[in-house]
Amino acid sequence: MSTEGMIEHREAGQEIAPTTVAPVPLRRRGRRGGIASWGPPVAVAILMIAGWYFVGSVLLDPSKSYLMPPPHAVLAVYFDPDVAPDMYEALWNTATVALTGLLVAIVLGVVWAIAMNQAKWIERSLYPYAVILQTIPILALVPLIGFWFGFDFFARVIVAILIALFPMVSNTLFGLQSIDAAQRELFTLQRANRWIVLKKLQFPAALPAIFAGMRISAGLAVVGAIVGDFFFQRGTPGIGALISKYTARLESDALFAAIILASLFGVVVFWFFGWLGRRVVGKWYDFA
Amino acid sequence: MATTERAPAITSTTTATPTPTPTPTPTLIDFEHVQLTYPNGTIALSGVDLTVRRGEFVTVVGPSGCGKSTLLRIASGLETASEGTATVNTGRVGYVFQDPTLLPWRNVQANVELLAELQWDTQAVRREKARRAIELVGLSGFEKHLPRQLSGGMRMRASLARSLTLDPELFLFDEPFGALDEITREYLNDELLKLFVEQQFAGLFITHSVSEAVYLSTKVVVMSGRPGRIVDTFDVPFPMPRDPDIRYTGEFAALVGEVSHALRAGHGA
């Protein structure tokens, strides 16, 4: 792994330059694999499944077992040829909406934050709207979005963008403004213009915060896509549409399966952006 | 604020000239009655007269908050004097901050190249400047290391190297070794003196350590706070290059004592 390489290099460096000041030993950060990292969440999962069985088969009256179908019945849905293909296709549609929305939210959020960072008056003019974006109940807006943008793919993407945008704006802005005054002065002393300062100082310094924002936004974009499905079922709706269909038909095992699939997808996207963040800034920043 | 009536210090009559430069030596910093008043009315500096000539290493000691750093900020152009004139007669000014201020995502090489990069030097020129500077501070072999992989002392060296790429005529130091342990600090003091003798820059160094001040400089300026003003000046008679063992001589201790006295007189009284 990359950390190994860095250690080797340090030793090589010591031979070349036997100065009196020894480099501090490299901190090996929490990249422990093995049971220590996956043990606890697996244990929790086992406990939850056990609890699920307990509630479903002991506490619940057999006539009401549809309220909580046993885990193996839910698992079976994923292999049911009558249900599973629909579900995977719906997941794919949701994923397309969520990732498109996320991509737009990332670009828009970063640009928005950079614009606000250029001048106090721009920040003062635009920041309230970023906050409003976060505080208005998006659900109340969703019908409007339908009127304006139609009831298919495009409208669903807009919902995903609206929900995912704020963390990108606020995290990027925070990152851009987190630089040290002395580092800024270092550039000022060389008469660096604001574009150079942005490119060589502020933007790289903001990357950890931007990646943290992406991770939050990624999860939200998935939520946004599913919410969009509920309202806009034209075209090729995704897993949200299936969820409302299964609910209406009381097909609880398929409902559970769809919900779990949607959350798993959210987890994968979240994990992916964590991984990407560690890849890009992990060498110099302890990206949690 | 009581004005301190001090007996003329036993300043040595031999003005230290580290390198026998032909007269007149050019004045690199010339402050005349410099005053700095902040918009809120706080007077940070008042009536400061200070010159730094080529071949001089001037150290300013004073209690924290006395405006020592403000002096540097005016000399570097980061702040402008509200009254008086502050003249700096060179464009090649190196500035070493209190913290190493390295960019954590850049390795030592890229960090040292930064200033040359900001001056639009070509890559070949940048490389060469950085190589020389890294060699001068003894960091060869650590070019690929990230700041987080270095000790505090090594980070400060990298920071020094970064300023050295400007080939400064005047070097401004804002308590650069204040956060380091005693041993590292003494070691870096020696390295800095070596650079001073070899590279022939003039230095203006801020510190709150009196012995560091006396050891490094050709002239020690004592400041007192609120408002910051110069209360005393001492010439340091010891020749350059300086023998590290000079720290343990009686003369050295006597001078440290005098400076400390002046510092205390200016502070309290």
Interface residues (C-beta under 8 A of the other chain):
Chain A: M6 H9 R10 A12 G13 Q14 E15 I16 A17 T19 T20 V21 A22 P23 V24 L26 R27 D180 A182 Q183 E185 L186 F187 T188 L189 Q190 R191 A192 I196 K200 L201 P204 A205 L207 V281 K283 W284 Y285
Chain B: S76 G77 L78 V93 Y95 F97 Q98 D99 T101 L103 P104 W105 L114 L115 E117 L118 Q119 G138 L139 S140 G141 F142 K144 H145 L146 P147 R148 Q149 L150 S151 G153 M154 R157 T184 Y187
